[in-house]
Each structure stands twice: as structure tokens, then as C-alpha cells.
Amino acid sequence: MDWIRIFIVRCTAIFCSKKLDADLDEELKAHIDLAIEENLKRGMSPQTARTEALRAFGGVTQTRERFRMQRGLPFVEESSRNLCYAFRQLRRSPGFALTAILTLALGLGANTTIFSLFNGLLLRPLPVPHSDDLALIHFGRSEIESRYGYSFCAPLLRALEKRHEAFESVAGFTGRPLQVRGNSGNVEIEGALVSGQFFQVLETAPLMGRYLTPQDDRPGGGSTEFGVVIGEGFWRRWFGGAPDVVGRRLTIANTSFTVVGVMPKRFIGADPTQRPDIYVPLWAEPIVDAPYNNMLSGYHSWWLRIVGRRNAGVTLEQANTALLAASNPILDEAIPDAKWIQDARDHHFRFNAEPGSAGYSDLRSEFHKPLVAVFALCAAMLLLACLNLASLLMARAAARQREVATKLALGATRLRLVGQLLTESLLIAVLGTATGMVAVPVVSRLLTAVVLGNNRNAILDTSLDWRVFLYVALVAVAATVLIGLIPALRATSGNLNSRVNNGAHATTAREKRSLLPRALLGLEVALALMLVTGAGLLTASLSRLYRTGLGFDPKGLVNLDLDMGKQSLDGDALARWYKAFADALKHQPGVTNVSFAGVKPLTGSNWAEEVHTPLSNGTREIHFTPVAPEYFATMRIPMLEGQDFSWSDTSAQTRKIVLNRSAAKILFPGKNPIGQHLIQDFGNTSYEVVGLVGDTKYESIRREVPAGGYISITQSDRKKPSYTAVVRMQGSAVPLADAARSLAAKMAPDIPAPVMTTMASDLDASIASERMMAMLAVFFAGCALLVTAIGLYGTLAYATARRTSEIGLRMALGAQRTQVVTMIFRENLWIATAGSAAGLGAAWLASRALASFLYEISARDPWVMLGSVTALVSIASAASLVPALRAARIEPMEALRTE
């Protein structure tokens, strides 16, 4: 193992180089002294003896260098010397160093921030063993390739559990807030409903006790009552970390459950954005979801996500083949409705599997495309920063021509100098990366808050892991090559003699004719214009979203979400409770109106029903919204005709409905709807139209106003319905939160505290992805303008400074200062103009990629394009004018003395 011994010796030599150098010098001196002594014995004079001894020995310096190359690690030593030299060079130019580091910090920091968000939402695997073997199961339709569904009904889950051709275990899960009895009444705890094989799929051993099994996931649970598994954090908070927690009771939804196990803190379930504290068996869903019963609804309720663990040796392609073959048999087994099955087969219904190592999250489908688009903006921003630094380094290298030429003349190889210059670029990249990384955690938290919006229980882990650090390392290396290679190669090329003879401020004809610096600056301007145009389009789109007519006034509106499913009142008694709660809220300071709604606008929820009238030309779908009296006055929805509901309306009376304008047009075209009747197909229920109101946005701002009808909550057949109190206020809504909690605890002790949100925050949450994209695009555009201004100014200032002698000669020969300003400004401005023209064409083509994110604005809006070009040309003109004015102040005689 000689190579190991040699390596150890070489490594040791690095740390004792001074001693080895001293020993070498002593040995060389002794060798030469012996040669001199021999020459003296031959009769030579002392001077001749020394000269002949040195001639016979050869180059002492070269010998010393050869020995150093053999004894240590040359690459490490050379890199160390290059690094020290790079530090000295940056210390000598603090302005350039600071500019370069901050420029790269903007690009690399932004990229790292977005990648950490991208990693947390899309890439980070679940902290479970062998996560690569997990697969998410969904269903699709072949004629619409992008249409996939991840929600399943319980019968399909049970049928899939029995199939083991591709999966050793399959599990269903869904998140739920659970009402758990505490010392002060029911409180909401984040939970999850899971099937019996859930913990088997995720292969994580419990910290204490056992996990849930298929025996727990059946009516009645494993014994006389259901068992539950709790998380370690909940165990410590709720039970104080008691060692005898297994076997204790938890009251969930007013029903006793038994704790059978505790999962470790690292276990987060199958949704990376949720942190359940309690895992409840699927068969307990009718208890915890009461008064609803998705299990009983069978194939009419699609509410479960399904994850499976593939059998050993089964690839994802093989699993998909097995699922395709099993699709029809599973439908036949799970669905009792032959018409439903035939319709599914007509649409080529099939099961599919996709990689499930990262679990499933609803946020992923919502933010996948926006994050990819933002990531592209980040890449453009980083490329812009690299081009900027490449231009600055090229100009700086041109100013260091004599230094480089002198080193070449003294024997330095071109490869050695390129390595030295690349080391400077690497040092800038490392310092820029480190500076940018400082802000990553803070900015990531801000972006996470935008992404999560009003999802108060959601969590997005954007912590730095090996993927982020690997990405940062790769980007830093790429940035080093981008910013340093071309300037290094350019600086070490050309005629050696001419560069030694030319002055430090001289500009050769070859450099004047070179297109590369101009091309880099033009490309930089073009990229900046693309970013500014994209930001302008997204900002204009967001502005139009906020200005679009909602049909109601969101200012001053507060929503109080109530959960009444676990208390004892129902029917007319519950309606009277809602009225009493509304009356109590009206007496709170600042409250002007109070009502209730079953579906809050702009939350993505909907309740659609098929109805018909004699004039509707068949069945039509309209959106139903249960509301209380005064809802339209509270929301400030205009009442066009008819009247509002009354608290005296009961289910025994004729059902009443208030239509919006769109519904009236399709159900009663050309006729006054007041007093007319419509029939709800499901249940054949008749409604009398008592009012007509204006149209309002419903599920989303982006969607068209739907045909809608409002029904009275006092006539609802729903069992123990939970509604949202809609409160209009004047002044701050902060005191209302405490008042609402106190009233709810006093009037209904068994319900959890109401959750308060403002309609403004709901509005922001409904367009969270648009807000995130517009906010980041504006940030990147601002950075692009700043980086472009710095890059143009720095590069043009370097180039103008190197023309000092030329400018002085022109002025000595009679050129006026205005002529000098015009000459410099004209030469620099055409770069900005050409770059803007190229960038405008590229932005015109690339804008199609943003079309799906825009609202009521063309992706090629001429005003946005014109504004972007104007802003960029103005910035470029300002950056070009300063060096031109500085050149005009040059004194001719001082300029001629610069050489």
C-alpha cells in the first residue's frame, strides 16, 4: 500500500512546509558549497568557483519548485495560493467586491429560497423507511390526460385493499379537525382518519404501545370501543408525558376512545403539510364527522386519499399495469350502480400509480405550476446576475492586461492564470452564496405564509437539507463558470508584446471591434426586459383580480366559523339558537349587521343542485347557498326585487328561494321570477321564488358568476348544520374574537371556540398563488433593474476609464465636451436599445407561458410592453450618462500623462 504511505507523507508536508523549506535550503546550500570547494581545489578563483558550481547544479529555484511539487499536494497548495491572491485582489477593490457579492447574493439567495419552497412542497420525502417504495393511487380518464382524481370513496378503498398483485399494503387517509374534550370543554385538535393498513404502509414503529391494525378498522373497533393512536407532541402536551398513557381514554366527538399507542415525533403521516396529533380508525368516521356519514354514503362520497407500498421487486410501471388490469373488476366489486359503472367505462376510467415518496398534499396541486413558473423567473434572475458579473470581470480583466501579460512573460502558463482568475470568480460565488443564504430562512417563512394563506393548521417544512445544499453547491459552481471562464480566457489571450507595451488605460483596435462585451451587455438588457415585462403582466393581472366586481362589499366583513355537529340542538331549536347568537353579536361594539351562510364565498366550496322550471328548457344546475335573514344587507348584495327571508320561516311552510340575476335568466327567461316555482330534482322539492338579487362571485374570483339560489337556514333539512356567522363591523374586529368565544362558550358549552377570519384575508387566500407570483415577479424585476443598472454602469465606467488617453487626445485636438458626452452616450445607448429590441421579441414569445396565470389581460398587452421598455431604457440611459459626463470632465494634459 505504497500509495497510502505517499499520500500521508504528502498531506503531512502541507503542515510543516516551513521546516521542510528550511531543510531543503540548507541541503541545497551544502551541496553548492561542496561543489565550490571542489572547484577551489582545482585552482579556480572564488568567483569563478561559485559561478561554475551554480552552472553545474542548474536552476536552484527550479529545483526547489520540483521538490515542493513532489513532497506535497500541488493542487491544494496552488489552490491555497490562488485563494490568498484572490482575497488580496478583492480587498484592493472593495467597491467591486461589494457590488459583485451583493449582485450574486440576490440571484443565488432568491434561487435558494424558491428551491427550498419547491423542495418542501414537491421533493422532500416523507420521514419513513423505504419511502421510494410508496405510490400514490389516483384515477384518470384517457381522453383528458390532465384530469386526474385523488379523492376516493370508501368502497373503492376496500376493494383496493384486497388486491396484492402489485402492493403489499394499501391505505386510505384524510385529515380532520377533531373535537376533543378538555378541561374547559371541546377543543379542536388536528387529526387524521386512517384505514387499518396505514401504519403498515408507512412502516414506522410506535414509540409506545402499538399502532392501528385492520382489526381496529371495523365497526366497533378492536374491542368494545375504538382505539386511537396519538403523536408524541400531543402525548407530552395533553398527558404530560405520562408513561401509562396506553389504555387511557380520550373523549372525541363526545365518544370515549382508548389510546393504544404513541407515534414518535418524526412521524407526520402521509401529508407533508399536516401534523396530525390523533389518528382515528376509518370506521369511526360517522362518530367524529357526525352528523355526516361518508362511510354510509358509499360511492356518493369521495373523500379519501390512497397510498400503497409496492411489493418487493415491483416497479412503478408494473404496478400501473396491474392496476389497469384490475380497474374493471374493482369497479364491479365496489360500485352497485350499473349505470354509474357503464358511464365510467365509457370515459375509460382507470387506476394509476405515481411516485409517492413525498406523500400527498392539496397545496401541491394548487402551487405546482406557479412554483415552476417562479423557479423559471429565478433562473432568469440568476443568469442575469451572472452575465452582469461576467461583464464586470471582463472589463476589470481588460484593465489588468499589463499585470496578466507580465505574468505570462515571466513564465506563468495560460492554464495557471486561468485557474487563478477562476479562483477569484469562485471566491465571489462562495461569498455571494453565503450572503444570500443568510436571508433564505426569513424569506422562506414569508413565502410559506403566503402559500399557506388561511390554512391555519397547515405546515410547510422549508428547512435546509442535503438537497438544498447540493443545489446551492451546483449553482455556485455553475455561477463560477458562467461569470469567470470567458473573462479568464479573454484576459489570457492575444498578443503578449502589444499588451506589455500598451498602457494600462489603452484600448486596442481589437478590443474596440470585439462584439463579445457588447453582446453580453445586450443579453443582460434583454433578460431584464423579459423579467420586467413578466412582472408587469402579473401585477396588472393581480390588480384586475382585486378590482373585479365581487357583487358584495368585503370591507368590514368578518366570518366566524361555527361547528355545531356535536351539540344536542337540532331543527327549529337550533335555528332559534342561531337567531339568539346573532342578536347577542349585534350588541357588541362596532357590529352593524349579523347573518349566517352555509357556504362562504371565495373559499372554493360549492353546493350544486339540478333544478327545472316550465321555462328552463330542461334541467339546469345552480349553486345553492343556505343563508339567514339579513344576509344580503350584511354582504351588501343589492336586492333587486321581492323580499328577504324571515326568522319566522319554518320547514313546515312552503320552501322559499332567492335567485340571483344569472339564475333568473336561465330558469325564467323573459319573465318576472317573483312568485314563480322551481323544482329541485333530488327529492322533487318545490321552491317559491320570493326575491331577486344581484350576481356575486362564488367559488373563485377567476370563475364566471354562476347561476345561484339562496335558501333559508330556517327551512333546512340538514341535521345539525354548521354555519358561518357573517358580521359587518365598523372599526377594529379584534375585540369581536374574544366576545364571540365568550358567547359561544356560554350559549353552547359543547362546541369549540369559533374561528374568526376577515373577508379580506379570505379574498387574499383565494388568490394566494397569483399574489405570490406577482409579489416575486415584482421583486425579481426590481432586482433585474438594479443589477442591470449596476452592470451597465460598472462595465461602461471601466471601458470609459480605459479610454482616458484617447479622450484626452480628442479634446487636445479640439473636441468639445458636449461632443465627448454625445460620443460616449451614443455608443453605450445603442447597446441598451439593441438589447431592449431583442428582449421585447423574447418577451413577446415567452409571454405565452404566462397566459394561464393572467386574468382579463392579454399576455402581449402593448401598454405593459411599452412601459417595460421605457423603464429599462431609462435605467440604461442613466447608467450610460454618468460615465459619459465623467469622461467629459477629463483634463487633456492629465489624460495624456496617464501613460
DRENGUKOL-821922 format. One record per residue (C-alpha): residue in one letter; x, y, z. Coordinates in steps of 0.25 Angstrom, whole numbers, plus 5000, padded with zeros to 4 digits. Example, Ala and Ser with C-alpha at 12.3 -4.5 7.8 and 13.67 -1.06 7.14 Angstrom:
<pts>
A504949825031
S505549965029
</pts>
This chain:
<pts>
M500050005000
D501150104996
W500150204991
I499550215004
R500850245011
I501150345000
F499850415002
I500050425017
V501450485015
R500950585005
C499850625014
T500850635026
A501750725017
I500650835015
F500650855030
C502150865032
S502550935019
K503351045026
K504250945033
L504450855020
D504750985012
A505851025022
D506350875022
L506350885007
D507051015006
E508150965016
E508350845007
L508450924994
K509451015001
A510250905006
H510250834992
I510750964985
D511750994996
L512350854993
A512450884978
I513051014981
E514150954990
E514450854979
N514650964969
L515551044978
K516350914980
R516550914965
G517151054965
M515951144961
S515751274967
P514551284978
Q513651364968
T513951264957
A513751144966
R512451194971
T511951224956
E512351084951
A511751014963
L510351084961
R510451054946
A510750914948
F509650904958
G508550964950
G507451054954
V507351064969
T505951124969
Q505451014959
T506050904967
R505350964980
E504050964972
R504150824967
F504450774981
R503250844986
M502350784975
Q502850644979
R502750654994
G501350714996
L499950724989
P500250824978
F498750854974
V498450884989
E499650974990
E499351044977
S497851064981
S498251124994
R499251224988
N498151254977
L497151274988
C498051364996
Y498351444984
A496851454981
F496651514995
R497651614993
Q497151654979
L495751674985
R496251744997
R496951844988
S495651874981
P494551874992
G493551954983
F493651844972
A493651734982
L492351784990
T491651804977
A491951664971
I491651594984
L490351664986
T489951644972
L490151494973
A489551494986
L488251544980
G488251434969
L488751324978
G487851354990
A486651364982
N486851234975
T487151164988
T485951224995
I485051174984
F485751044983
S485551024998
L484051044996
F484050954984
N484750844992
G483850855004
L482550844995
L482950754984
L484250684987
R484550655001
P484150505004
L483350465016
P484250425028
V483850285027
P484750155024
H484850125009
S483950245004
D484350214990
D483450094990
L482250174993
A481250204982
L480050304981
I478850244975
H477950324966
F476950304955
G476950374941
R476250384928
S477050364916
E476250464907
I476650574916
E478050544920
S478250644931
R476950614938
Y477350524950
G476650504963
Y477250474976
S475950464984
F475350324986
C474050274992
A474150165004
P473650044995
L474850064985
L475850074996
R475249945002
A475349874988
L476849924986
E477249875000
K476949734995
R477849744983
H479249694985
E479749674971
A480649804972
F480449854986
E480749784999
S479849885006
V478949995003
A478350105012
G477350225011
F477550345019
T476950485021
G477150605030
R476150655040
P476050745052
L475550665063
Q474750715075
V475450665088
R474850685102
G475850765110
N475750835124
S475050955118
G474050885108
N474250835094
V475550885087
E475950855072
I477150765071
E477750735057
G477550595054
A477450485043
L476550375039
V477350255034
S477050115030
G477549995036
Q478849975028
F479250125029
F480350105039
Q480749975032
V480950055019
L481850155025
E482650055033
T482950135045
A482950075059
P482150135070
L482950205082
M482050135092
G480950035091
R480449995077
Y479950055064
L478550035058
T478349905050
P477249855041
Q476549795054
D476349935059
D475749985046
R474449915046
P473149945053
G473349955068
G474849955067
G475749845072
S474849825085
T473649895091
E474150035086
F475050095076
G476550115079
V477350235075
V478850265073
I479450395077
G480650475074
E481850495083
G481550645084
F480150625087
W480550525098
R481450625105
R480450735104
W479150665107
F479650555117
G480950625122
G481750505116
A481150405126
P481750265124
D480450205126
V479750275114
V479450145107
G478050105111
R477550235116
R476350295110
L476050415101
T474750475098
I474650515084
A473250565078
N472650535091
T473050385090
S474150305098
F475350255091
T476550175096
V477950215094
V478650095088
G479950155084
V480850275083
M481650305070
P482950375070
K483150525067
R483750505054
F482550435049
I481650535041
G480650435034
A480550435019
D480250585016
P481550675018
T480750795020
Q479950745032
R480350695046
P479250615052
D479250595067
I478250485067
Y478050365057
V476650305057
P476150185050
L475350205037
W474150135043
A474050235053
E473750345043
P472250345046
I472550375060
V473650485058
D472950545046
A471550545052
P470450585047
Y471150545034
N471450395030
N472350385018
M472450235021
L470950215019
S470950305007
G471750195000
Y472150234986
H471450364987
S472550424996
W473950444990
W474750485002
L475950395003
R477450394998
I478050254996
V479550224997
G480150084995
R481450014997
R481949934985
N482349794987
A483849764987
G484349764973
V483149824967
T483449954958
L482450064957
E482250024942
Q481849884947
A480949944958
N480250024947
T480049904938
A479449824950
L478549944953
L478049954939
A477649814938
A476949824952
S476149944949
N474949884943
P474849774954
I474949874965
L473849954959
D472949834958
E473249794973
A473149934979
I472050014972
P470649954972
D470150054961
A470249984947
K469950124941
W471050184948
I472050074944
Q471650084930
D471850234930
A473250214936
R473550114926
D473050204914
H474050304919
H475250204920
F475250204936
R476550144940
F477450144953
N478850194952
A480050204962
E481150314963
P482350324972
G481850354986
S483150374994
A482750514997
G481350475001
Y480050554996
S479750704999
D478550784993
L479550904993
R480450834983
S479350824972
E479050974975
F480451024975
H481250934966
K481051014953
P481251154960
L482551104967
V483151044954
A482851184947
V483451254959
F484651164958
A484851204943
L484851344947
C485851314958
A486751244947
A486651374938
M487051454950
L488251374953
L488651374939
L488551524939
A489351534951
C490451444945
L490451524932
N490551654940
L491751594947
A492351534935
S492351674928
L492951744940
L494051634941
M494351654926
A494451804928
R495351784940
A496251684933
A496451774922
A496951884932
R497851774937
Q498451744924
R499851784927
E499851704940
V499451584933
A500451604921
T501551624931
K501251494938
L501251424924
A502551484921
L503151434934
G502751284930
A501351264936
T500551174927
R499251214922
L498551094929
R499151144943
L498651284940
V497251234936
G497251154949
Q497651284957
L496551364951
L495451254952
T495851254967
E495551394968
S494151364962
L493951244971
L494251334983
I493251434979
A492251324977
V492451264990
L492351394997
G491151434989
T490551294993
A490851315007
T490251455008
G488951405000
M488851285009
V488751385022
A487351435017
V486851295012
P486151255025
V485451385027
V484951405013
S484551255012
R483651275024
L483051395018
L482751325005
T482151205013
A481151295020
V480751345006
V480551195001
L479851145013
G478951265014
N477751235023
N478151095025
R478351115039
N478750965042
A479650945030
I481150945032
L482150945021
D483550905024
T484550995017
S485750955025
L487150935018
D487450795015
W488450725007
R487650754994
V487650894997
F489150895000
L489450814987
Y488650904979
V489451024985
A490750954982
L490350924968
V489851064965
A491051134971
V491951044962
A491151084950
A491151224954
T492751224955
V492851164941
L491851264936
I492451384942
G493951344941
L494251264929
I494051354918
P494751474925
A495951384929
L496051324915
R495951464909
A496951524918
T498051424915
S497951424900
G498451524890
N499851574887
L500751584899
N501751694894
S500651784890
R499951774903
V501251794911
N501551914902
N500151974903
G499752054915
A498852014926
H497852114921
A498052084906
T496952014897
T497451934885
A496751934872
R496451784874
E495651824887
K494951934880
R494451834870
S494051724879
L492651694880
L492651604892
P492551704903
R491451774895
A490751644893
L490751614908
L490251754912
G489151734901
L488751604906
E488751654920
V487751764916
A486951664908
L486751574921
A486451694929
L485351734920
M484751594920
L484651594935
V484151744936
T483051704925
G482651574933
A482551654946
G481751764939
L480751664933
L480551584946
T480451714954
A479351764944
S478651634945
L478651634960
S478151784960
R476951744951
L476651624961
Y476551714972
R475751824964
T474851714958
G473351734963
L473051634974
G471651664975
F471851694990
D472651784999
P473751715006
K474251835014
G473851825029
L473351675028
V473751575038
N473451425037
L473251335050
D473351185047
L472451105056
D472450955058
M471050915063
G471150765059
K471450715074
Q470450785082
S469050745085
L468150845078
D467550825064
G466350865055
D465550985059
A466250995073
L467651005066
A467051115057
R466651195069
W468051175075
Y468651235063
K467651355064
A467951375079
F469451375075
A469251475064
D468551565074
A469651555084
L470651585074
K469951715069
H470051775083
Q471651765082
P472351895080
G472451935065
V471551825060
T470551875050
N469951745043
V470051595046
S469551485038
F469951335034
A470351265022
G470551115019
V471651135008
K472551255009
P472951324996
L474251314990
T474751184998
G474651094987
S473451014993
N472150994986
W470750924987
A470150904973
E468750854970
E468050814958
V466650894956
H465650914946
T464451004943
P463451004931
L464251114924
S465651064927
N465750964915
G466150844923
T466950824936
R467950934939
E469050934950
I469051054960
H469851074973
F469151074986
T469551154998
P468751145011
V468651285017
A468051345029
P467151475029
E467951605027
Y469051525019
F468851625007
A468851745015
T470051695023
M470851665010
R470251785003
I469751704991
P468651784985
M467251734986
L466651764972
E465251714974
G464451634985
Q464751614999
D465751555009
F465551435018
S465051435032
W465351365045
S463951325045
D464051235033
T464051095037
S464150955030
A462650935030
Q462451055021
T462651065006
R464151065003
K464651194999
I465751234990
V466451364985
L467151354972
N468251434966
R468151504953
S468851394945
A467951284951
A466651364948
K467151384933
I467251234930
L466151184939
F465051294935
P465551354922
G464851484919
K463851474931
N463851524945
P464351414955
I463651464967
G462551374971
Q462951264961
H463351124966
L464551034962
I464750884965
Q465950824971
D466150694964
F466750624976
G465650604985
N464650664976
T464550794985
S463850914981
Y464351054984
E463551184982
V464451304977
V464251414987
G465451504983
L466351544973
V467851594976
G469051634969
D470151544964
T471351514973
K472551434971
Y472451294977
E473651194977
S474751284972
I474951414967
R475551364954
R474251284950
E473051344944
V471851374953
P471051254954
A469551234954
G469151234969
G468051224978
Y467951254993
I467051175003
S466751205017
I467451135028
T466151125036
Q465551035025
S466850945024
D466650785025
R468150775029
K468450705042
K469150795052
P469650895041
S470850975044
Y470851115038
T471851235038
A471351365044
V471551475035
V471851605043
R471951745037
M472751835046
Q473251985047
G474551995053
S475551885058
A475051745059
V476051695069
P475051715081
L474051625074
A474851505075
D474851495090
A473451535091
A473051425081
R473751325089
S473151365102
L471751365095
A471951225089
A472451165102
K471251225110
M470151185100
A470751055095
P471850995104
D472050875096
I472550945083
P473950985080
A474251135080
P473851205067
V474951225057
M475051375052
T475551415039
T475351545031
M474751545017
A475951625013
S476851505017
D475951405010
L476051494998
D477551494999
A477551345001
S476651314989
I477751374980
A478951334988
S479751274976
E479451404968
R479951484979
M481151404981
M481551404967
A481251554965
M482051594978
L483251504974
A483251554960
V483251704964
F484351674974
F485151604962
A484851714953
G485351814963
C486651734965
A486751724950
L486751874948
L487651894959
V488651784955
T488551844940
A488851984945
I490051934953
G490551854942
L490451954931
Y490952064940
G492151984945
T492551924931
L492352054924
A493152124934
Y494252024933
A494252034918
T494252194918
A495352204928
R496252114919
R495952214908
T496552334916
S497752354907
E496852344895
I495852444900
G496952544905
L497552534891
R496252564885
M496052684894
A497452734892
L497152734877
G495952824879
A494752724882
Q493752794891
R493252734904
T491852724899
Q492352644887
V493052554896
V491852534905
T491052504892
M492052404887
I492152324899
F490652334902
R490352294887
E491252174887
N490652124900
L489252154898
W489152064885
I489551944894
A488251974902
T487451994890
A487851874883
G487651784896
S486351844898
A485951814884
A486451664886
G485751654899
L484451714894
G484451604884
A484751494894
A483751554904
W482751544893
L482951404890
A483151364905
S481851434910
R481051314905
A481551234916
L480951334926
A479551334919
S478951234928
F479351314940
L478751444935
Y477351504937
E476651594928
I477951644921
S478651594909
A479951534910
R480451634900
D479851754905
P480451874898
W480451964909
V481151874919
M482251844908
L482351994905
G482452024920
S483551914922
V484351964910
T484252114915
A484652074929
L485851994924
V486352094914
S486252204925
I487152124934
A488152084923
S488152234919
A488452274933
A489552174935
S490152214922
L490052364924
V490952364937
P492152304931
A491952404919
L491952524928
R493152474936
A493852464922
A493552604919
R494252654931
I495552594927
E496652694926
P497452674913
M498852694919
E498552604931
A498052494921
L499252504912
R500152484925
T499352354929
E500352264921
</pts>
